[in-house]
């Protein structure tokens, strides 16, 4: 047994000597060839310098919970069956312009860290209206969805208007790196501030209200509201760049944000009640509502598009243009409060209950970007 152990030890020793002889004159720790890494770096970014960028936005903003009336069409016969066709109506959401501007810096070294300060501004306004419907038309009616204690059950004419100012400021830290020969990632984290101001108004004509079991005609009634969300938080995500060549790349990204901020809501209900008499009297009524509170809100953003870039001055400068389709989704940004009307049967009087209206805000559309690194 001992002889076999000696034989095995002798064989291992001989193999080690042969291996050392074969590698004589060679360095085991030879420097790694990184020429392929250099090519990747130059096709993704300049080595260091400043960044100036700007974007044109052509977006459509939409928000849930902004319906202002229901159109009712009655058909059929009371003796057999009544058919009701109900269609909610809201603002006609339009396309509007916006912009982004940013200034940043790319740090030297191969890590390709960069920092960017970016401001996004977008504003929109839209409106809608319904033409006059005669009170004698029993088959077609307009049911207001706001001011139930002033307008009662029906209206003969109505209109709505919505506007929004949208602003965000981001201080972003990111890094470029490749995960393949042609695919690069650019993960980023941002400190983000958001200011979203909204205004909404709805007006009605030819309605009525009930009090003590008696219906009263009313004059023009309006509902006006303004609410804003001022918040700060974190934004995180990544760009993905698939290089078709050194100049062209397909782009996709996904970002998530979490905010903590303050809602401020102000609402006013105005109307006038007609009272019979000689001459007829008009009693004006106005109700104001104010509320402020803090809430956490999330948001999601994504884009897909194509980008072209060109390097010059020994690859120390870069010019870039891109076109992208983007979607931005902000949860629970509609903070309007409606008043639900109920009738007290014994007295015939109207009772009011606050009814919060919640809805998400969406922005989507085209972004055209220009950028210069130097």
TAZIKA-V329767 format. One record per pair of residues at least 12 apart in sequence whose C-alpha atoms are under 7 Angstrom apart, sorted by the first residue. I is the first residue (numbers start at 1). J is the second residue. Records with the same first field share a line. If there is no record, write none. Layout:
I=J  J
//
This chain:
43=246
46=315  316  317  318
47=108
48=106  107  108
49=105  106  107  373  374
50=104  105  106  373  374
51=103  104  105  372  373  374
52=102  103  104  371  372  373
53=101  102  103  370  371  372
54=100  101  102  369  370  371
55=99  100  101  367  368  369  370
56=98  99  100  367  368  369
57=97  98  99  366  367  368
58=95  96  97  98  365  366  367
59=95  96  97  363  364  365  366
60=93  94  95  96  363  364  365
61=93  362  363  364
62=93  361  362  363
63=359  360  361  362
64=359  360  361
65=334  357  358  359
66=90
67=88  89  90
68=89  90  144  145  146  160  202
69=88  89  142  143  144  145
70=86  87  88  89  142  143  144
71=86  87  88  141  142  143
72=84  85  86  87  140  141  142
73=85  86  139  140  141
74=139  140
75=139
91=126  127  128  160  161
92=126  127  128
93=126
94=126
96=124
97=122
98=121  122  123
99=120  121  122
100=118  119  120  121
101=118  119  120
102=116  117  118  119
103=116  117  118
104=116  117
112=175  176
113=174  175  176
114=173  174  175
115=172  173  174
116=171  172  173
117=170  171  172
118=169  170  171
119=168  169  170
120=167  168  169
121=166  167  168
122=165  166  167
123=164  165  166
124=163  164  165
125=162  163  164
126=161  162  163
127=160  161  162
128=159  160  161
129=158  159  160
130=157  158  159
131=157
132=156  157
133=156  157
134=156
135=156
141=154
142=154  155  156
143=155
146=223  338
147=223  269  339
148=339  340  341
149=209  341
150=209  221  271
151=207  208  209  221
152=207  208  209  210
153=208
154=207  208
155=204  205  206  207
156=205  206  207
157=204  205  206
158=203  204  205
159=202  203  204
160=201  202  203
161=200  201  202
162=199  200  201
163=198  199  200
164=197  198  199
165=196  197  198
166=195  196  197
167=194  195  196
168=192  193  194  195
169=192  193  194
170=190  191  192  193
171=190  191  192
172=188  189  190  191
173=188  189  190
174=186  187  188  189
175=187  188
182=242  243
183=241  242  243
184=240  241  242
185=238  239  240  241
186=238  239  240
187=237  238  239
188=236  237  238
189=235  236  237
190=234  235  236
191=233  234  235
192=232  233  234  235
193=231  232  233
194=230  231  232
195=229  230  231
196=228  229  230
197=227  228  229
198=226  227  228
199=225  226  227
200=224  225  226
201=223  224  225
202=222  223  224
203=221  222  223
204=220  221  222
205=219  220  221
206=218  219
210=350
211=348  349  350
212=347  348  349
213=348  349
216=273  274  275
217=273  274
218=272  273  274
219=271  272  273  274
220=271  272
221=270  271  272
222=269  270  271
223=268  269  270
224=267  268  269
225=266  267  268
226=265  266  267
227=263  264  265  266
228=263  264  265
229=261  262  263  264
230=261  262  263
231=259  260  261  262
232=259  260  261
233=258  259  260
234=257  258  259
235=255  256  257  258
236=255  256  257
237=254  255  256
238=253  254  255
239=252  253  254
240=252  253
247=308  309  310
248=307  308  309
249=306  307  308
250=305  306  307
251=304  305  306
252=303  304  305
253=302  303  304
254=301  302  303
255=300  301  302
256=299  300  301
257=298  299  300
258=297  298  299
259=296  297  298
260=295  296  297
261=294  295  296
262=292  293  294  295
263=292  293  294
264=291  292  293
265=290  291  292
266=289  290  291
267=288  289  290
268=287  288  289
269=286  287  288
270=285  286  287
271=284  285  286
272=284  285
297=331
298=330  331
299=329  330  331
300=328  329  330
301=327  328  329
302=326  327  328
303=324  325  326  327
304=324  325  326
305=323  324  325
306=322  323  324
307=321  322  323
308=320  321  322
309=321
316=374
317=373  374
318=372  373  374
319=371  372  373
320=370  371  372
321=369  370  371
322=368  369  370
323=367  368  369
324=366  367  368
325=365  366  367
326=364  365  366
327=363  364  365
328=362  363  364
329=361  362  363
330=360  361  362
331=360  361
332=358  359  360
333=359  360  361
334=357  358  359  360
335=356  357  358
336=356  357
337=354  355  356  357
338=354  355  356  357
339=352  353  354  355
340=352  353  354  355
341=353
//
